[in-house]
Amino acid sequence: MPILVCAFLATMAGTAANGWGYYHAVSVVGLTPGQTSVVVLILGGGVGMAGFPLGAWACERLGRVPTLVSSGLLSAIGALWYYWGPPADFALAALWLGTAYAWFTVAVNAAMVAGNTTATELFPTELRGTMIGWFTLINALAAVSSQTTIALLAQRLGGLSNVVGYLALLSVPSAILFGLFVDETRGLSLEVAAHETVNVT
């Protein structure tokens, strides 16, 4: 149950922050579509790819749980940096958003590696497929909940970007719950990590 709650909160945060970056940059901050494409595709999609090897390195050296907790918290910082900025009339708005988006995507991709690794290793073979099904259902419910929340609260809370920032903060309780309740699997075989019985013949 804790890992499903973590998945729900993290997906609500991620759906909001990943889904509205282009809108925020063009419609709220005022960047051109060309500038925004550089921010999203090159800085987010390009630099952000570094999160995958960084996450893998951290998982093997620091552990799956510390990697997910730290990257989850860092992703919230990156999302707030992006959606609650830059200040009005800031001269280097594209640089602000590009740096924030790169930070955010690196952290999200590192968290993805840690989360997928944990989900693979933590459950015994006979439950692994069932848990993937539950994760898929939870992620779908969280994505719908995230977009519905944005639609309901955007006007009341001063705009879409404000609501996305608040939703991004859900990464914080998700990371804390993960750190408190999910077992570390670093250095363990699949059988040991998932508490499977190993038959020795």
C-alpha positions as CSV (number, residue, x, y, z in Angstrom):
1,M,0.0,0.0,0.0
2,P,2.7,2.6,0.8
3,I,4.3,2.1,-2.6
4,L,1.0,2.5,-4.4
5,V,0.3,5.7,-2.4
6,C,3.7,7.0,-3.4
7,A,3.1,6.1,-7.0
8,F,-0.3,8.0,-6.9
9,L,1.2,11.2,-5.4
10,A,4.3,11.1,-7.6
11,T,2.2,10.6,-10.8
12,M,-0.1,13.5,-9.9
13,A,2.9,15.7,-9.5
14,G,4.7,14.5,-12.6
15,T,1.6,14.6,-14.8
16,A,1.1,18.3,-13.9
17,A,4.7,19.3,-14.2
18,N,5.4,17.4,-17.4
19,G,2.2,18.3,-19.2
20,W,2.2,22.1,-19.0
21,G,5.8,23.2,-19.5
22,Y,5.2,24.5,-23.0
23,Y,2.1,26.4,-22.1
24,H,3.7,28.0,-19.1
25,A,6.7,29.2,-21.2
26,V,4.7,30.6,-24.1
27,S,1.4,31.8,-22.6
28,V,2.6,32.9,-19.1
29,V,6.2,33.8,-19.4
30,G,6.0,35.0,-23.0
31,L,8.8,33.1,-24.7
32,T,8.5,32.5,-28.4
33,P,7.7,29.0,-29.6
34,G,11.2,28.7,-30.9
35,Q,12.8,29.6,-27.6
36,T,10.4,27.2,-25.8
37,S,11.3,24.4,-28.1
38,V,15.0,24.8,-27.2
39,V,14.0,24.8,-23.5
40,V,11.8,21.7,-23.7
41,L,13.6,19.6,-26.4
42,I,17.3,20.5,-26.0
43,L,17.6,21.4,-22.3
44,G,14.8,19.2,-21.0
45,G,15.0,16.3,-23.5
46,G,18.7,16.5,-24.1
47,V,20.3,17.5,-20.8
48,G,17.6,15.6,-18.9
49,M,18.8,12.3,-20.4
50,A,21.7,12.6,-18.0
51,G,19.3,11.6,-15.2
52,F,19.1,8.0,-16.4
53,P,22.8,7.2,-16.0
54,L,23.0,9.4,-12.9
55,G,20.1,7.5,-11.4
56,A,21.6,4.2,-12.3
57,W,24.9,5.2,-10.7
58,A,23.3,6.4,-7.6
59,C,21.1,3.3,-7.3
60,E,24.2,1.1,-7.3
61,R,26.3,3.2,-5.0
62,L,23.9,4.9,-2.6
63,G,20.8,2.6,-2.8
64,R,17.5,2.7,-4.5
65,V,15.6,4.3,-1.7
66,P,18.0,7.2,-1.1
67,T,18.2,7.8,-4.9
68,L,14.4,8.0,-5.2
69,V,14.0,10.2,-2.1
70,S,16.6,12.7,-3.1
71,S,15.6,12.9,-6.7
72,G,11.9,13.2,-5.8
73,L,12.7,16.2,-3.6
74,L,15.0,17.7,-6.2
75,S,12.3,17.3,-8.9
76,A,9.8,19.3,-6.7
77,I,12.4,22.1,-6.4
78,G,12.9,22.1,-10.2
79,A,9.2,22.2,-10.9
80,L,8.7,25.1,-8.5
81,W,11.7,26.9,-10.0
82,Y,10.1,26.5,-13.5
83,Y,6.4,27.2,-12.8
84,W,6.8,29.9,-10.2
85,G,9.3,31.8,-12.1
86,P,11.0,33.8,-13.5
87,P,10.2,37.1,-11.9
88,A,8.3,39.6,-14.0
89,D,10.3,41.3,-16.7
90,F,13.3,39.1,-16.0
91,A,15.8,39.7,-18.8
92,L,17.0,36.1,-19.1
93,A,13.7,34.3,-18.8
94,A,14.7,31.6,-21.3
95,L,17.9,30.8,-19.4
96,W,15.9,30.7,-16.1
97,L,13.3,28.3,-17.6
98,G,16.0,26.2,-19.4
99,T,18.1,25.7,-16.3
100,A,15.0,24.9,-14.2
101,Y,13.6,22.4,-16.8
102,A,16.9,20.7,-17.2
103,W,17.2,20.3,-13.4
104,F,13.6,19.0,-13.2
105,T,14.0,16.4,-16.0
106,V,17.4,15.1,-14.7
107,A,15.7,14.6,-11.3
108,V,12.6,13.0,-12.7
109,N,14.6,10.6,-14.9
110,A,16.8,9.6,-11.9
111,A,13.7,8.9,-9.8
112,M,12.3,6.8,-12.6
113,V,15.3,4.6,-12.7
114,A,15.1,4.1,-8.9
115,G,11.4,3.5,-8.9
116,N,11.5,1.0,-11.7
117,T,14.4,-0.8,-10.1
118,T,12.6,-1.0,-6.8
119,A,9.4,-2.2,-8.3
120,T,11.2,-4.9,-10.2
121,E,13.2,-6.2,-7.2
122,L,10.8,-5.7,-4.3
123,F,8.0,-8.1,-5.3
124,P,8.1,-11.9,-5.7
125,T,7.8,-13.4,-9.1
126,E,4.2,-14.4,-8.7
127,L,3.2,-10.9,-7.7
128,R,5.3,-8.9,-10.1
129,G,2.8,-8.9,-12.9
130,T,-0.1,-8.1,-10.5
131,M,1.8,-5.1,-9.1
132,I,2.6,-3.8,-12.6
133,G,-1.2,-3.9,-13.3
134,W,-1.9,-2.0,-10.1
135,F,0.8,0.6,-10.9
136,T,-0.8,1.1,-14.3
137,L,-4.2,1.6,-12.8
138,I,-2.9,3.9,-10.1
139,N,-1.0,6.0,-12.6
140,A,-4.1,6.4,-14.8
141,L,-6.2,7.5,-11.9
142,A,-3.5,9.9,-10.7
143,A,-3.1,11.4,-14.2
144,V,-6.9,12.1,-14.5
145,S,-6.9,13.4,-10.9
146,S,-4.1,15.8,-11.7
147,Q,-5.6,17.3,-14.8
148,T,-9.0,17.5,-13.1
149,T,-7.5,19.4,-10.1
150,I,-5.8,21.8,-12.5
151,A,-9.1,22.5,-14.3
152,L,-11.0,23.0,-11.1
153,L,-8.5,25.2,-9.3
154,A,-6.6,27.2,-12.0
155,Q,-9.0,30.1,-11.9
156,R,-9.4,30.1,-8.1
157,L,-5.7,30.0,-7.3
158,G,-4.4,32.6,-9.7
159,G,-3.7,30.6,-12.8
160,L,-2.7,27.2,-14.1
161,S,1.0,27.6,-13.3
162,N,0.3,28.2,-9.6
163,V,-1.8,25.0,-9.4
164,V,0.9,23.0,-11.2
165,G,3.4,24.2,-8.7
166,Y,1.2,23.1,-5.8
167,L,0.7,19.7,-7.4
168,A,4.5,19.4,-7.9
169,L,4.8,19.6,-4.1
170,L,3.1,16.2,-3.9
171,S,6.5,14.8,-4.8
172,V,7.7,15.7,-1.3
173,P,5.2,13.5,0.7
174,S,5.7,10.8,-1.9
175,A,9.5,10.8,-1.4
176,I,9.1,10.9,2.4
177,L,6.7,8.0,2.5
178,F,9.0,6.0,0.2
179,G,11.9,6.6,2.4
180,L,10.0,5.6,5.5
181,F,8.1,2.5,4.3
182,V,9.9,0.9,1.3
183,D,12.7,-1.6,1.9
184,E,16.1,-1.1,0.3
185,T,17.1,-3.8,-2.2
186,R,20.6,-2.7,-3.1
187,G,23.0,-5.6,-3.1
188,L,20.4,-8.2,-2.8
189,S,19.4,-10.9,-5.2
190,L,15.9,-10.9,-6.6
191,E,14.9,-13.8,-4.4
192,V,16.2,-12.2,-1.2
193,A,14.9,-8.8,-2.0
194,A,11.4,-10.1,-2.7
195,H,11.5,-12.6,0.2
196,E,11.2,-15.6,-2.1
197,T,12.1,-19.0,-0.8
198,V,15.3,-20.3,-2.5
199,N,15.3,-24.0,-3.0
200,V,18.8,-25.4,-2.7
201,T,19.3,-28.8,-4.3
